[in-house]
Amino acid sequence: MSLPETRRVLSIQSHVVSGYVGNRAATFPLQLLGWDVDPVNTVQYSNHAGVRIWAFLDPRTCAKLGTFHPGYGRFGGPKTDPAQLRAIFKAMEDNGLMRPTRVLTGYIPGSEGLKVVAELVKQLKTSSPTLPYILDPVMGDEGKLYVDADVVPIYRDLLLPLATVITPNWFEVE
């Protein structure tokens, strides 16, 4: 059985139970725009893992009015390991489901998992050289890495040359 061709995004990034980052933020808007989305979750976290705390001060008294912390300072949940990623990608291929017309990657916390994703993106780009690849190298911000330091050269040397579009924040550009 052959499935009809469609606009399909393979989205490989995080999933959080509470909040809107990664696949939780990307899937629904893309579907509203008419895209089929195949989300592959690189983590299953309770909430966003980043840490950002802003204090709001009353300008007249400099008294602290409150804080806002979207990263919460703690989180829980598992990472999808490299063998699991390979198994997902292989099953998709075996079942004729690896047919993206776009690839999007985001938060991938470990170097071994990132290498698996890099192999897949390279394979897809070799099969279809014009396949758009959107790389969001979610590594950290405000001077703090969210990922293992050994992912940086993998992004730079393996994924960046394959990317059509990159969407780093300022910290990731540096």
N, C-alpha and C positions, 0 to 999 in steps of 0.2 A: 504494500500500500504506500502510495506517495502522498505526502502532505502538500497542500498548495503553497506556492511561494508567497511570502509575506515580508513585511518590514519587521525584522527580528533583531533585538539587541541581546547579546550575551553580556550580562552584567555580573562581574566577579568582584565582590566587595563585601563589606561587613553587613551584619544584621543586628539591630538592637531591639529589645522588647519595648523599652520606653524611650521615646524620642524619635527624631527623624534625621538620621544620617545613613550613608551607604545605601544598600538596597531598599531599606525602609523608606528612604527619601526619594529614590530614583524610580522605583517600579510604577507606582500609581500615576505620577505625572506623565511618564512615557506612555503608559497605556491610554491615558486620556488623549494623548496626541496621536493615537492610532498605531502605536508600536506594540508588537508582542515582545514580552520581556522574559528571558530565561535567567532568573537570578540564581547565582551560585554564591552561597554565603561562606566567607572566609573565617568568620567568627560568629558565635551566637552569644552576644553579651546582654546583660541586663539593661545597660544604658551606655551612653557615650563614654569612652575611656579617657578622653582628654581632660586636662585640668585647667580651668580658667576661672579666676575669681576676680570680679570687679566690685569695688566698693563705691557706693553712691553717697556723696557728701552734700549736706545742706550748705550752699554757697555763703549764707549769711553767718553761720555759726561753726562751719566745718565739722559739725556733728555727723557721725555715720548714720545714714538713713537705712541702709540695708546692703545686702550683697546678692549677687547673681552668679550662680556657678553651674553652667550647663554640663560641665564634666564631672561634677559630684565628688571628685577626688578618689572614688573607688568604683569598682564594677565587678561583676562575676560572670562566669560562663566559659564555655570551651572554644578553643581555636580548631578550625578544620585542618587536620594534618595533611601533609603532602600525599600520603597514600589514599586518603579519602578524596582529595581533589582529583587525583589520577583516576580513581574508580568512577567518580561522577562524570568526568570528561569521556572516559572510555565507554561507559554505558550510553551516554548521549550519542557518541559516534556510532556505536553498535546498533542503536535503535533509529538511526537516521535523523537524529534531532540536532546534530551539530551543524546548523545551517544559518549562522548569524549573517545579517547584512551590516551589522555594526558590532564592535566590541568595546566595552567600557570596563576599565579596572579602577578600583579604589583601594581601600584599606586591606593590605595583605601583610600581617605583622612579622612573619618569619622568612628568612632567606630561602629555606628549602621549599616552602610553599610558593614563594615568589618565583623560584626557578621553574617549578612545574607550570605556573601560569605563563612564564616567558616562553617555555617550550611550546605550549599550546598556541599562543599568539603568533609565534614564528611559523608554526605549521599552517595556521589559518591564512597568514599573509603570504606564505609560499604558494598555497593553493589558489588564493585570490588576492593578487598583489594590490588591487585597488580597494580592498576592504578597509573602510575607515576604522581606525583604532584610537579611542579617546583614553588617554592616560591621565588619571588623577593620582599623582604619587603621594598618597596620604602617608606622610612620615612624621609629622609633628607641626608645632608652631610655637611662637613666643619663646624660642630658644630651647625647646624640649622635644626630644624624639619620642614618638608614640610606639616606634617599632625598634627591633634590634638594629644596631649600627651596621651590621653586615648586609642589610638590604640596600643601602645607599649605592654601592658599586653595581649591584644587579639592575637597579633602576637606570643608572647612568649608562652602563655598558650594554645591557641586553634589551631593555624595554624602550628607552628613549629613542634609539634608532628606528624602531618599528612604528612609533607613534605618528599619527596624522595630526592630532591636537593634544596639547598638554595643558593641564589646569592646576599648576602648583600655586600654593600660597607663597608669600614673600620668604618665609623661613626655608621652605623647600627649594626655592630658587637659589638661595645662598649656598 
